[in-house]
Amino acid sequence: MSTDTHFWHATKNQIRHWSWFKKLLWIVAILTFTTSSFLFLTPQGSSIREFLAETVITTQHRDWAWIFVGAEQRDYMVRKLQESYDLAAEEKQDIGLIHHSSTKAQTRLNRSIDDLIKVEDISGTFWKGKKMYVYDPSTIKIMTPAKAGEGERITSMVQRTGAVAGVNAGGFVDPDGLGNGFAPIGFIIAGSDIIYTDQDGSVPQHTVGFTKEGTLVIGKYDIFELRKMGVSEAAMFYPRVIANGKALITSGDGGWGRGPRTAVGQKADGTVIFIVIDGRQASSVGATLKEVQDLLLEEGCINAGFLDGGASSELVVDGKLVTKPSSRYGERRLPSAFLIYDHPEDIQANRVWDGVDKIDPGGAYDHPDFLREQAQIKANQAKNPTPATPPKQETTTPVNTEKNTDNDTKTNETGTKTNDGSKTPAKPGGTTETKPGETDASGKPVTGTGTPAGTGQTGNTSVPQTGKPATGGTTAPNGSGAAGGQTQPNQNGGGNTGAGGTTGNPSTGQPAAGTGAAGSGGSTTPPATGTTPLPSGVTPIGPKTDGSGPGAGTTTTPPAPSKPATGATSAENGAAGAQTPAQTTANNQQSGGSSQTETPAKTTP
């Protein structure tokens, strides 16, 4: 078997034993690497990224297009799109190309819906929508909201004014997609009057409107030009896609990606066609500008352009919404709409912006549906509160105490330090400081420092001096509660390491039965009375205490000798029982004690 084959089989066997989660991560990593390589390293991937960026640019989240092409390329694409819109709007419209039927004006009384409009379903590979024919374009009027301060839904406009049908018209300022529909962009003309404008009349703006005779006017014009052309109903939006019978999108998809669309075109006989495409849904992703342009070209439209799209795209017929807006709140409040009336001469739009000094576009703070949704979320959270996290238990650190008298000891959480420089390891839970000559509650003198219930603690091993007990060790006869790694003096001078003992009853002075781990080379000689043994030649301070059983106390430091310590441990008893610092360290490690060795400070004669 070749090396490659062996490696392949070994890899397969290894992967077979992976957990499902590890396999999933591996699959995600491979897909991410493959997709990224395709999108960023191939010409086809670059085209897809540009298409996605164009789609995002036409939404309320234009800034997010940088994710696909970067911020610099995004800004460049926005500029190029705007330039293309302006270029498409430059050609002046030839109004003479539209020939209205002379019989339409004679049949204006009591016409049915079927006499005025016709609605059909349309669909493409990625979209579904509606197409509405308006046979008499003079029946199309601009309608504005019923009251100041907010826009109005088209279903409400149709029902309120008795319209046959309607579609959305011009754009508006829409913060976070939650605008109130009361801040139009550009201008609104209704009944030949300027209802609203945010520009000087001499500034050309993108226009979608109708003359009094019903001729569709699309392009970039100022207010004075529109009046000369006889435009009576108009709003601002773009882009223009068919001009005087010529398609303006000749390559690409138009630059807006896929999304909900509303468009209008006019045939040579004057028939107006409205196209409304659903988008941003699983059943209908949306259409491109070119797809809509081609639809209108197939219908024979001479001029065509787009109205506001996205979540605002909708068609209402006979008071009912027949499309599916992409907004999660359904119909949106809008500043303007093109409505169809049997008697348009009786219709006049409301001048709701008159006298308004400052227009508030609204947003999340005053959107009724959004606020209702947030209130419901809070109510649900109140019904199902998150379990409270239990408070952390605080641990109490023993308080440091210090005494400055000559014979007192200094105690803290790290150990007991005596005046001769040696250090006694701390006992769990702290130690009780005593002075020579003190008595307990029963009137008996106290000779040691009591240790709470016999928990052994790792301590440091001190090498005792001749004629003086090791100040860092705690005696543990009978193997009781001495801290692991603490030296116990005996006649032979050897240090023994006690470990794992139990504490005797301090009230009776009886040691508890236990076992002790003896240090190498030493022997343990427990005292018969259960008191702490002292090296020969040392006089204890105060009488023996009955309650100082094994593990109950620490040997009180005797007065300093009159001669300097030699640093040797009972050398006269023979080298067999002595422990060097290295040996003591080894013993400490075996019994769980610290390997650190402290040498007592020298005393001055």
C-alpha positions as CSV (number, residue, x, y, z in Angstrom):
1,M,0.0,0.0,0.0
2,S,1.4,3.4,-1.0
3,T,2.1,6.1,1.5
4,D,-0.7,8.3,0.1
5,T,-3.3,5.5,0.4
6,H,-2.2,4.7,3.9
7,F,-2.5,8.3,4.9
8,W,-5.9,8.6,3.3
9,H,-7.2,5.5,5.2
10,A,-5.7,6.7,8.4
11,T,-7.4,10.1,8.0
12,K,-10.7,8.5,7.3
13,N,-10.5,6.3,10.4
14,Q,-9.6,9.3,12.5
15,I,-12.5,11.4,11.2
16,R,-14.9,8.5,11.7
17,H,-14.3,8.6,15.4
18,W,-14.9,12.4,15.7
19,S,-17.9,13.6,17.6
20,W,-20.8,15.1,15.6
21,F,-20.0,18.6,16.8
22,K,-16.4,18.3,15.7
23,K,-17.5,17.1,12.3
24,L,-20.0,20.0,12.0
25,L,-17.2,22.5,12.8
26,W,-15.0,20.9,10.1
27,I,-17.8,21.1,7.5
28,V,-18.4,24.8,8.3
29,A,-14.7,25.6,8.1
30,I,-14.5,23.9,4.7
31,L,-17.6,25.7,3.4
32,T,-16.4,29.0,4.7
33,F,-13.0,28.6,3.0
34,T,-14.4,27.4,-0.3
35,T,-17.1,30.2,-0.4
36,S,-14.7,32.9,0.5
37,S,-12.1,31.8,-2.1
38,F,-14.8,31.7,-4.8
39,L,-16.3,35.1,-3.9
40,F,-12.9,37.0,-3.5
41,L,-10.6,35.1,-6.0
42,T,-12.7,34.6,-9.1
43,P,-14.4,37.0,-11.6
44,Q,-17.8,35.2,-11.0
45,G,-17.5,35.8,-7.3
46,S,-16.7,39.5,-7.8
47,S,-19.9,39.8,-9.9
48,I,-21.9,38.2,-7.2
49,R,-20.5,40.5,-4.5
50,E,-21.3,43.5,-6.6
51,F,-24.8,42.3,-7.2
52,L,-25.4,41.8,-3.5
53,A,-23.9,45.2,-2.7
54,E,-26.3,46.9,-5.2
55,T,-29.2,45.1,-3.6
56,V,-28.2,46.5,-0.1
57,I,-27.6,50.0,-1.5
58,T,-31.2,50.3,-2.5
59,T,-32.4,49.5,1.1
60,Q,-32.5,51.6,4.2
61,H,-29.1,50.0,5.2
62,R,-27.0,51.3,2.3
63,D,-23.9,51.6,4.5
64,W,-23.8,47.8,5.0
65,A,-22.8,47.3,1.4
66,W,-19.2,47.6,2.5
67,I,-19.4,44.0,3.7
68,F,-19.4,42.8,0.1
69,V,-17.2,45.3,-1.7
70,G,-15.6,47.5,0.9
71,A,-16.4,51.1,1.9
72,E,-14.5,52.7,-1.0
73,Q,-16.0,50.5,-3.6
74,R,-19.5,51.0,-2.1
75,D,-19.2,54.8,-2.3
76,Y,-18.0,54.6,-5.8
77,M,-21.0,52.4,-6.8
78,V,-23.4,54.9,-5.2
79,R,-21.9,57.7,-7.2
80,K,-22.0,55.8,-10.4
81,L,-25.6,54.8,-9.8
82,Q,-26.6,58.4,-9.2
83,E,-24.8,59.5,-12.3
84,S,-26.6,56.9,-14.4
85,Y,-30.0,58.1,-13.0
86,D,-29.2,61.7,-13.9
87,L,-28.0,60.6,-17.4
88,A,-31.2,58.7,-18.0
89,A,-33.3,61.6,-17.0
90,E,-31.6,64.2,-19.3
91,E,-33.5,63.3,-22.5
92,K,-36.6,65.5,-22.8
93,Q,-39.8,63.7,-23.3
94,D,-41.7,63.9,-26.6
95,I,-45.3,64.3,-25.4
96,G,-46.5,64.0,-29.0
97,L,-45.8,60.3,-29.0
98,I,-48.9,59.6,-26.8
99,H,-52.3,59.7,-28.6
100,H,-55.3,59.7,-26.2
101,S,-58.6,58.2,-27.4
102,S,-61.3,60.8,-28.0
103,T,-64.0,58.6,-26.6
104,K,-62.6,58.3,-23.1
105,A,-63.9,61.7,-22.1
106,Q,-67.4,60.8,-23.2
107,T,-67.8,57.8,-20.9
108,R,-67.0,59.3,-17.5
109,L,-70.3,58.7,-15.7
110,N,-70.8,55.7,-13.4
111,R,-68.2,53.4,-14.8
112,S,-67.5,50.1,-13.1
113,I,-64.1,48.9,-11.9
114,D,-63.8,46.7,-15.0
115,D,-64.3,49.8,-17.2
116,L,-61.5,51.6,-15.4
117,I,-58.9,49.1,-14.6
118,K,-57.8,45.5,-15.1
119,V,-55.5,43.6,-12.7
120,E,-53.5,40.5,-13.6
121,D,-51.1,38.2,-11.7
122,I,-47.5,38.2,-13.0
123,S,-44.5,36.2,-12.0
124,G,-40.9,35.5,-12.8
125,T,-38.1,33.1,-11.7
126,F,-37.6,34.9,-8.4
127,W,-40.6,37.0,-8.0
128,K,-44.4,37.4,-8.0
129,G,-46.5,40.5,-8.4
130,K,-49.4,42.3,-10.0
131,K,-50.0,44.3,-13.2
132,M,-52.8,46.9,-13.4
133,Y,-54.0,48.5,-16.6
134,V,-55.6,51.9,-16.3
135,Y,-57.5,52.6,-19.5
136,D,-58.2,56.3,-18.8
137,P,-55.1,58.0,-17.4
138,S,-57.0,61.2,-16.6
139,T,-58.6,59.3,-13.7
140,I,-55.2,59.1,-11.9
141,K,-54.8,61.6,-9.0
142,I,-52.3,62.2,-6.3
143,M,-53.6,61.8,-2.7
144,T,-52.0,63.0,0.5
145,P,-52.6,62.0,4.2
146,A,-55.8,63.0,6.0
147,K,-54.0,64.8,8.8
148,A,-50.8,66.5,9.7
149,G,-48.1,64.7,11.6
150,E,-48.1,61.3,10.0
151,G,-48.6,59.6,6.6
152,E,-51.6,57.4,5.8
153,R,-52.0,53.8,4.5
154,I,-53.2,53.4,1.0
155,T,-56.1,51.2,2.0
156,S,-57.3,54.1,4.3
157,M,-56.8,56.6,1.5
158,V,-58.8,54.5,-1.0
159,Q,-61.6,53.9,1.5
160,R,-61.7,57.4,2.7
161,T,-61.9,59.0,-0.7
162,G,-63.8,56.4,-2.6
163,A,-61.0,55.5,-5.0
164,V,-61.2,52.4,-7.3
165,A,-57.5,51.4,-6.7
166,G,-54.2,52.9,-5.8
167,V,-50.4,52.4,-5.6
168,N,-47.6,54.1,-3.6
169,A,-46.0,57.2,-5.2
170,G,-43.1,59.3,-4.0
171,G,-40.3,58.6,-1.5
172,F,-39.9,60.0,2.1
173,V,-37.4,60.2,4.9
174,D,-37.6,56.9,6.7
175,P,-35.3,56.6,9.8
176,D,-34.5,53.0,10.5
177,G,-37.3,51.9,8.3
178,L,-39.8,53.1,11.0
179,G,-40.6,56.6,9.7
180,N,-44.1,58.1,10.1
181,G,-44.5,58.8,6.4
182,F,-44.9,62.6,6.9
183,A,-41.5,63.8,5.5
184,P,-41.6,63.6,1.7
185,I,-38.5,63.9,-0.4
186,G,-38.6,66.3,-3.3
187,F,-42.1,67.7,-4.1
188,I,-45.7,66.8,-4.4
189,I,-48.1,68.3,-7.0
190,A,-51.8,67.7,-6.8
191,G,-54.5,69.5,-8.8
192,S,-51.8,71.6,-10.4
193,D,-50.9,73.0,-7.0
194,I,-47.6,72.5,-5.2
195,I,-48.6,70.7,-2.1
196,Y,-45.1,70.3,-0.8
197,T,-41.5,70.9,-1.9
198,D,-38.1,70.9,-0.1
199,Q,-36.3,72.6,-3.0
200,D,-36.4,75.9,-4.7
201,G,-38.6,75.8,-7.8
202,S,-35.7,76.3,-10.1
203,V,-33.9,73.1,-9.0
204,P,-34.5,70.2,-11.4
205,Q,-35.8,67.1,-9.7
206,H,-36.6,63.6,-10.7
207,T,-40.3,63.5,-11.6
208,V,-43.1,61.0,-12.2
209,G,-46.3,62.7,-13.0
210,F,-49.3,63.1,-15.3
211,T,-50.7,66.0,-17.3
212,K,-54.3,67.1,-17.2
213,E,-54.9,65.0,-20.3
214,G,-53.3,61.9,-18.7
215,T,-49.9,61.9,-20.4
216,L,-47.1,60.3,-18.3
217,V,-44.1,62.6,-17.7
218,I,-40.9,61.1,-16.5
219,G,-37.5,62.8,-16.3
220,K,-35.7,65.6,-14.5
221,Y,-37.5,68.9,-14.5
222,D,-37.9,71.9,-12.4
223,I,-41.2,73.3,-11.2
224,F,-41.4,75.9,-13.9
225,E,-40.9,73.3,-16.7
226,L,-43.6,71.1,-15.2
227,R,-46.1,73.9,-15.3
228,K,-45.4,74.7,-18.9
229,M,-45.9,71.0,-19.7
230,G,-49.3,71.0,-17.9
231,V,-48.4,68.5,-15.2
232,S,-51.1,68.4,-12.6
233,E,-50.3,65.3,-10.5
234,A,-46.7,64.4,-9.7
235,A,-44.2,63.1,-7.1
236,M,-40.5,62.7,-7.0
237,F,-38.8,59.4,-7.7
238,Y,-36.4,57.6,-10.1
239,P,-34.9,56.0,-12.2
240,R,-36.3,56.4,-15.7
241,V,-35.9,53.2,-17.7
242,I,-37.8,53.9,-21.0
243,A,-37.5,57.2,-22.8
244,N,-39.4,57.9,-26.0
245,G,-39.6,54.2,-26.8
246,K,-36.0,53.4,-26.0
247,A,-34.7,51.1,-23.2
248,L,-32.2,52.9,-21.0
249,I,-30.8,49.8,-19.3
250,T,-28.8,48.0,-22.0
251,S,-26.3,46.1,-19.9
252,G,-26.4,44.6,-16.4
253,D,-29.5,44.5,-14.2
254,G,-29.9,48.2,-13.6
255,G,-27.8,48.4,-10.4
256,W,-30.4,47.9,-7.7
257,G,-30.2,44.1,-7.3
258,R,-33.4,42.3,-6.4
259,G,-36.2,43.8,-4.3
260,P,-39.8,44.9,-4.1
261,R,-40.6,47.3,-7.0
262,T,-43.3,49.7,-8.1
263,A,-43.1,51.0,-11.6
264,V,-45.3,52.8,-14.1
265,G,-45.3,53.0,-17.9
266,Q,-47.6,54.3,-20.7
267,K,-48.4,52.9,-24.1
268,A,-48.9,54.9,-27.2
269,D,-52.7,54.8,-26.9
270,G,-52.5,56.4,-23.5
271,T,-53.1,53.2,-21.4
272,V,-51.1,53.3,-18.2
273,I,-49.6,50.2,-16.7
274,F,-48.6,49.9,-13.0
275,I,-46.3,47.0,-12.0
276,V,-46.0,46.0,-8.3
277,I,-43.5,43.3,-7.4
278,D,-43.4,41.6,-4.0
279,G,-39.9,41.1,-2.5
280,R,-37.7,40.2,0.4
281,Q,-39.8,37.1,1.0
282,A,-39.3,33.3,0.6
283,S,-42.0,33.2,-2.1
284,S,-40.8,36.3,-3.9
285,V,-37.3,37.5,-3.6
286,G,-37.9,40.5,-5.9
287,A,-37.2,41.7,-9.4
288,T,-34.3,43.7,-10.9
289,L,-34.8,47.0,-12.7
290,K,-34.1,45.4,-16.0
291,E,-36.6,42.7,-15.5
292,V,-39.3,45.3,-14.9
293,Q,-38.1,47.4,-17.8
294,D,-38.4,44.4,-20.1
295,L,-41.9,43.7,-18.9
296,L,-43.0,47.2,-19.8
297,L,-41.2,47.1,-23.1
298,E,-43.1,43.9,-24.0
299,E,-46.4,45.8,-23.2
300,G,-45.4,48.5,-25.7
301,C,-44.7,51.3,-23.3
302,I,-43.2,54.5,-24.7
303,N,-42.1,56.0,-21.4
304,A,-41.6,54.3,-18.0
305,G,-40.0,54.8,-14.7
306,F,-40.0,53.6,-11.1
307,L,-41.9,54.9,-8.0
308,D,-40.9,54.3,-4.4
309,G,-40.2,50.6,-3.8
310,G,-39.0,48.4,-1.0
311,A,-41.4,48.0,2.0
312,S,-43.6,50.8,0.5
313,S,-44.5,48.8,-2.6
314,E,-48.2,47.8,-2.6
315,L,-51.3,47.7,-4.7
316,V,-54.8,48.2,-3.3
317,V,-57.9,47.4,-5.3
318,D,-61.5,48.1,-4.2
319,G,-60.3,48.9,-0.7
320,K,-58.3,45.7,-0.3
321,L,-54.6,45.1,-0.3
322,V,-53.8,42.6,-3.1
323,T,-50.0,42.5,-2.8
324,K,-47.7,41.5,0.1
325,P,-45.6,44.4,1.5
326,S,-42.3,43.3,2.9
327,S,-42.6,45.4,6.0
328,R,-43.1,43.2,9.1
329,Y,-45.9,45.6,10.2
330,G,-47.8,45.3,6.9
331,E,-48.9,48.4,5.2
332,R,-46.8,51.5,5.8
333,R,-47.9,55.1,6.4
334,L,-47.0,57.0,3.2
335,P,-47.0,60.7,2.2
336,S,-48.4,60.2,-1.3
337,A,-50.2,57.7,-3.6
338,F,-51.5,57.5,-7.1
339,L,-55.2,56.7,-6.8
340,I,-57.8,56.0,-9.6
341,Y,-61.2,57.6,-9.5
342,D,-64.3,57.4,-11.6
343,H,-64.9,61.1,-10.9
344,P,-61.4,62.6,-10.5
345,E,-62.7,66.2,-10.9
346,D,-64.3,65.9,-7.5
347,I,-61.0,64.9,-5.7
348,Q,-58.6,67.3,-4.1
349,A,-55.6,66.4,-2.0
350,N,-55.2,67.7,1.6
351,R,-52.7,70.4,2.2
352,V,-51.4,68.9,5.4
353,W,-48.0,70.6,5.3
354,D,-49.3,74.1,5.2
355,G,-48.2,76.0,8.3
356,V,-45.8,73.3,9.5
357,D,-42.5,74.9,10.3
358,K,-40.6,71.7,11.3
359,I,-41.4,68.2,9.9
360,D,-40.7,65.3,12.2
361,P,-40.0,62.1,10.1
362,G,-40.6,59.9,13.1
363,G,-38.8,56.7,13.9
364,A,-38.7,53.9,16.5
365,Y,-39.7,56.3,19.3
366,D,-43.2,57.0,17.9
367,H,-43.9,54.1,15.6
368,P,-47.1,52.6,17.0
369,D,-46.6,49.0,15.8
370,F,-43.0,49.0,16.9
371,L,-43.9,50.4,20.4
372,R,-46.6,47.8,20.7
373,E,-44.2,45.0,19.8
374,Q,-41.7,46.2,22.4
375,A,-44.4,46.4,25.1
376,Q,-45.4,42.9,24.3
377,I,-41.8,41.7,24.6
378,K,-41.5,43.4,28.0
379,A,-44.8,41.8,29.1
380,N,-43.6,38.4,28.2
381,Q,-40.3,38.9,30.0
382,A,-42.2,40.0,33.1
383,K,-44.3,36.8,32.9
384,N,-41.2,34.6,32.5
385,P,-38.4,36.4,34.4
386,T,-34.9,35.2,34.2
387,P,-33.8,33.2,37.3
388,A,-31.8,35.4,39.6
389,T,-28.1,34.5,40.0
390,P,-27.4,33.4,43.6
391,P,-25.1,35.9,45.3
392,K,-21.5,34.8,45.7
393,Q,-20.5,33.8,49.2
394,E,-17.8,36.0,50.7
395,T,-14.9,34.4,52.4
396,T,-13.5,36.0,55.6
397,T,-9.8,36.5,55.8
398,P,-8.2,36.3,59.3
399,V,-7.4,39.7,60.7
400,N,-3.7,40.4,61.1
401,T,-2.7,41.2,64.6
402,E,0.7,42.5,65.9
403,K,2.1,42.9,69.4
404,N,5.1,45.0,70.1
405,T,6.1,43.6,73.5
406,D,9.4,41.7,73.8
407,N,8.0,38.3,74.6
408,D,4.9,38.4,72.4
409,T,4.5,36.8,69.0
410,K,3.3,38.4,65.8
411,T,0.4,36.5,64.2
412,N,-1.1,36.7,60.7
413,E,-2.6,34.4,58.1
414,T,0.8,33.2,56.9
415,G,2.3,32.1,60.2
416,T,3.6,33.1,63.7
417,K,6.8,35.0,63.8
418,T,8.8,35.1,67.0
419,N,11.3,37.7,68.2
420,D,14.2,35.5,67.5
421,G,13.4,35.6,63.8
422,S,12.0,32.0,63.4
423,K,8.6,31.4,61.9
424,T,5.8,29.0,62.8
425,P,3.4,28.0,60.1
426,A,-0.1,29.2,60.3
427,K,-2.9,26.9,61.4
428,P,-6.2,26.8,59.5
429,G,-8.7,29.3,60.8
430,G,-6.0,31.4,62.6
431,T,-4.2,31.0,66.0
432,T,-4.7,32.3,69.4
433,E,-1.9,34.5,70.8
434,T,-0.8,33.8,74.4
435,K,1.6,35.3,76.8
436,P,3.7,33.6,79.4
437,G,1.8,33.3,82.7
438,E,-1.7,33.6,81.3
439,T,-4.4,31.2,82.5
440,D,-7.4,29.7,80.8
441,A,-11.1,29.8,81.9
442,S,-10.5,27.1,84.5
443,G,-7.6,29.0,86.1
444,K,-4.9,26.8,84.8
445,P,-1.8,28.3,83.2
446,V,-1.6,28.2,79.4
447,T,1.7,27.1,77.9
448,G,0.9,26.9,74.1
449,T,-1.0,28.5,71.3
450,G,-4.2,26.6,70.7
451,T,-5.0,25.3,67.2
452,P,-8.6,24.7,66.0
453,A,-9.8,21.2,65.5
454,G,-6.8,19.2,64.3
455,T,-6.4,20.0,60.6
456,G,-2.9,19.5,59.6
457,Q,-1.2,22.2,57.5
458,T,1.9,22.2,55.4
459,G,4.6,24.0,57.2
460,N,8.2,24.9,56.9
461,T,11.0,22.8,58.5
462,S,13.4,24.6,60.7
463,V,16.8,23.1,61.6
464,P,16.9,23.3,65.4
465,Q,20.0,24.6,67.2
466,T,21.9,22.7,69.9
467,G,20.1,23.0,73.2
468,K,17.1,24.7,71.7
469,P,14.0,23.3,70.2
470,A,13.1,24.1,66.6
471,T,10.9,27.2,66.8
472,G,9.1,26.4,63.6
473,G,8.0,22.9,64.5
474,T,4.9,21.6,66.4
475,T,5.3,18.5,68.4
476,A,2.9,15.7,67.5
477,P,3.4,12.7,69.9
478,N,1.4,9.6,69.1
479,G,1.0,10.8,65.5
480,S,-1.6,13.4,66.3
481,G,-2.7,16.6,64.4
482,A,0.8,18.0,63.8
483,A,1.2,19.8,60.5
484,G,2.9,17.8,57.8
485,G,6.5,18.8,57.5
486,Q,7.0,20.1,61.1
487,T,9.9,18.8,63.1
488,Q,9.5,17.1,66.4
489,P,12.6,17.1,68.7
490,N,13.5,13.9,70.6
491,Q,16.4,12.6,72.5
492,N,18.3,11.5,69.4
493,G,18.1,14.9,67.8
494,G,16.2,13.6,64.8
495,G,13.2,15.5,63.4
496,N,10.0,13.6,62.8
497,T,7.3,14.6,60.4
498,G,3.8,14.1,61.6
499,A,1.0,13.8,59.0
500,G,-2.7,13.2,59.0
501,G,-3.2,12.9,62.8
502,T,-6.4,13.7,64.8
503,T,-6.7,16.3,67.5
504,G,-7.1,15.1,71.1
505,N,-9.6,16.6,73.4
506,P,-8.0,19.7,74.9
507,S,-10.3,19.7,77.9
508,T,-9.0,16.3,79.1
509,G,-5.5,16.4,77.9
510,Q,-5.9,13.0,76.4
511,P,-4.4,12.4,72.9
512,A,-6.5,10.9,70.2
513,A,-5.4,7.7,68.7
514,G,-3.6,8.3,65.4
515,T,-0.7,7.4,63.3
516,G,2.3,9.6,62.4
517,A,4.6,9.4,59.5
518,A,8.1,9.4,61.0
519,G,10.9,11.3,59.3
520,S,13.8,9.2,58.1
521,G,16.5,8.5,60.5
522,G,14.6,9.7,63.6
523,S,12.4,8.2,66.3
524,T,9.4,9.4,68.2
525,T,9.4,9.3,72.0
526,P,5.9,10.4,73.1
527,P,5.7,11.9,76.6
528,A,3.7,9.8,79.1
529,T,1.7,12.8,80.3
530,G,0.6,14.0,76.8
531,T,2.6,17.3,77.2
532,T,5.1,18.7,74.8
533,P,8.7,17.4,75.4
534,L,11.5,19.9,75.7
535,P,15.1,19.4,74.9
536,S,17.4,18.8,77.8
537,G,18.7,21.8,79.5
538,V,15.7,23.9,78.7
539,T,13.4,25.1,81.5
540,P,9.7,25.5,80.4
541,I,7.9,28.7,81.1
542,G,5.1,28.1,83.6
543,P,3.8,24.7,84.8
544,K,2.5,22.0,82.4
545,T,-1.1,22.4,81.2
546,D,-3.4,19.5,81.3
547,G,-5.3,20.6,78.2
548,S,-2.2,20.8,76.0
549,G,-2.7,17.4,74.4
550,P,-1.3,16.3,71.1
551,G,-2.2,18.6,68.3
552,A,-3.6,21.2,70.8
553,G,-0.8,23.7,71.0
554,T,2.6,24.9,69.8
555,T,5.6,24.9,72.0
556,T,6.3,28.2,73.7
557,T,9.6,29.7,72.6
558,P,12.1,29.4,75.5
559,P,14.5,32.2,76.5
560,A,17.4,32.6,74.2
561,P,20.5,30.6,75.3
562,S,23.5,32.4,76.8
563,K,25.8,31.2,74.0
564,P,25.4,31.4,70.2
565,A,23.6,28.4,68.6
566,T,25.9,26.0,66.9
567,G,23.4,25.2,64.1
568,A,23.8,21.4,64.7
569,T,21.1,19.1,65.8
570,S,22.2,16.9,68.8
571,A,25.5,16.0,67.3
572,E,26.6,14.2,70.6
573,N,23.8,11.6,70.1
574,G,25.4,10.4,66.9
575,A,25.0,11.2,63.2
576,A,22.6,8.3,62.7
577,G,19.7,10.2,64.1
578,A,20.5,13.6,62.6
579,Q,18.8,15.2,59.6
580,T,20.4,17.5,57.2
581,P,18.4,20.3,55.6
582,A,18.3,18.3,52.4
583,Q,17.0,15.3,54.2
584,T,14.4,17.3,56.0
585,T,13.2,18.7,52.7
586,A,12.8,15.2,51.3
587,N,10.8,14.2,54.3
588,N,8.6,17.3,53.9
589,Q,7.9,16.4,50.3
590,Q,7.0,12.8,51.3
591,S,4.5,14.0,53.9
592,G,2.9,16.8,51.8
593,G,5.0,19.6,53.5
594,S,6.7,22.5,52.0
595,S,10.2,21.9,50.7
596,Q,11.4,25.3,51.9
597,T,13.9,25.2,54.8
598,E,14.3,28.2,57.2
599,T,17.4,28.6,59.3
600,P,16.7,30.3,62.6
601,A,18.3,33.7,63.1
602,K,21.4,33.8,65.2
603,T,21.2,35.2,68.7
604,T,23.5,37.8,70.0
605,P,25.4,36.7,73.2
